[in-house]
Amino acid sequence: MGKEQKKMFVMMGIQGSGKSTFCARFLTDAVRVNLDTLHTRNKEALLIAECLEKGCDFVVDNTNPTREDRARYIPKAKEAGYHVTGYFMQSCIQDCIQRNAQREGKARVPNGAIAMTSNKLEMPSYEEGFDELYFVKNENDNMEICEWRNEDEL
């Protein structure tokens, strides 16, 4: 019996969309890579390099709104033999602003930052290197994981 494939998960969505809550519920066995806690891209890169070297499953829990943002992680993981799964969070700005308002201290981001990230949001695609893609509906913290459909399939 062969070794189980290593996994990298990429969260995508605006601030307050439920990415970290999703990770805490569904990806508890993966190392969490998050700029909110690491603070710098250098520390992020070091942690990812360590995960890749050790073969740890890990989740990149950042907004990752653009293809360019996601390209920072996916090719390296694919090169290291990882199975890459993306979770795109439902992004209703008003819901995200309400969730953000419940945050304390540095966890709360300016509403303008939420709007700015929303404006940059690019739908992911399998061409980026994802092996699996899912859309996560988040209503009242009830998260439903749905199969990905390309825009032309909707």
Secondary structure, 3 states (H helix, E strand, C coil): CCCCCCEEEEEECCCCCCHHHHHHHHCCCCEEECHHHHCCHHHHHHHHHHHHHHCCCEEECCCCCCHHHHCCCHHHHHHCCCEEEEEEECCCHHHHHHHHHCCCHHHCCCHHHHHHHHHHCCCCCHHHCCCEEEEEEEECCEEEEEECCCHHHC
